[in-house]
Amino acid sequence: MSFYVVVGAGPVGRETARLLGEEGHDVVLTSRGVGSNALPNVRTIQADATHASELSRICRGADAIFMCAMAAYDRWPIDFFPIIDGTVRAAEAVGAKLIVLGNLYGYGENADSPLRSDLPLDPTSRKGTARTIMWQRAVRADVPAIEIRSSDYLGHGAISYFSLIALPFIIEGKPTAFIGDLDATHAWTFTKDVARTLVAAARYNGEWGRAFHVPSQYASPRELIQKTAAVLGRELSGTRSYSAPEIESLGMHEAIEMRYLFERPLLVDASDTEALLGVKASSLEEMIADTLRDHL
């Protein structure tokens, strides 16, 4: 069995630690606010990933480090860089492989569809630029690195545009609004599938220094809203799209530059993940049910 360290105790980090522990590995789950847990074979240690020396002590003897930490969404260009730098330095200090949780923002607004994992990164947003710089830092490390890129999250505890903007209104049975083209096909990624992909990547025997996409399911925002409402037994009186001025007036400033993700179909090619890592997407129904776990 192996020793793994998971940095970041959000929904994906905890699920990754759980899966590794259930496989019988020795696992440390660490973050600044990790709290307690009852996961088998998983120890929790409170630590700050920006402190490379502190993280190095925790990671001594680790086979791989999973970088699943998050920064506040409006502070990505500020807070993410010290996190990835500390994690990379810790991996280099102990000779551990590095598996980074990323997303699709780095491809930018002008990327070809469907998005392939070998496409060049060409970000057109501040947050996409931050993600690109993070991956560049990781892939320059003196240890092997892989990035796992996901689309917008569904799942229990997931924080995404859907969970923040649409879900509260669906739960209350109120008229619901979202951003972009409500009828554009969109890739939705299950947090548990993200964790499964991260764990599978640790066993990858091919050439590292590459990315994998998490297999996802497709539905337009309107379809997802309707399916979610149906599971809850809610009757929605209407669904519409917020205009850019409305987004600004509601204080959702960070959504402005990422609105392009929802203005046309977002398609993701994860065929290499399915073939090389053996991971397939869960059903959309399972994703919705897990998202609504606290409301059913």
Order of alpha helices (4+ residues) and beta strands (2+ residues): beta-alpha-beta-beta-alpha-beta-alpha-beta-alpha-beta-beta-alpha-beta-beta-alpha-beta-beta-alpha-beta-alpha-alpha-alpha-alpha
